[in-house]
């Protein structure tokens, strides 16, 4: 079973993702609404993947990505955002994100497929 952390300040997004992704039986999911609180947990938690929102009030997702990659360069990260810009996409990849999801999600099955591809499930 792969261990993933989902970090988003929107609780509804976390609830939908957790419910849907848990159905596969292949993912152990922990959710966080506050990236500052999540940082320490993710750094020490042995996660295989972080699903990370870019725009959050407590800490920008790109800043979180930089911090987590500095202590755990091998962790897989998929960024999520409702506001896609070329600059943010380039920054996400530059700092080590494996993929990118645009919210609102058109198809949760596609979200799961991207996660499974990154995790080789």
Rosetta blueprint (number, residue, H / E / L):
1 X L
2 X E
3 X E
4 X E
5 X E
6 X E
7 X E
8 X L
9 X L
10 X L
11 X H
12 X H
13 X H
14 X H
15 X H
16 X H
17 X H
18 X H
19 X H
20 X H
21 X H
22 X H
23 X L
24 X L
25 X L
26 X L
27 X E
28 X E
29 X E
30 X E
31 X E
32 X E
33 X L
34 X L
35 X H
36 X H
37 X H
38 X H
39 X H
40 X H
41 X H
42 X H
43 X H
44 X H
45 X L
46 X L
47 X L
48 X L
49 X E
50 X E
51 X E
52 X E
53 X E
54 X L
55 X L
56 X L
57 X L
58 X L
59 X L
60 X L
61 X H
62 X H
63 X H
64 X H
65 X H
66 X H
67 X H
68 X H
69 X H
70 X H
71 X H
72 X L
73 X L
74 X L
75 X L
76 X E
77 X E
78 X E
79 X E
80 X E
81 X E
82 X L
83 X L
84 X L
85 X L
86 X H
87 X H
88 X H
89 X H
90 X H
91 X H
92 X H
93 X H
94 X H
95 X L
96 X L
97 X L
98 X L
99 X E
100 X E
101 X E
102 X E
103 X L
104 X L
105 X L
106 X L
107 X L
108 X H
109 X H
110 X H
111 X H
112 X H
113 X H
114 X H
115 X H
116 X H
117 X H
118 X H
119 X H
120 X L
121 X L
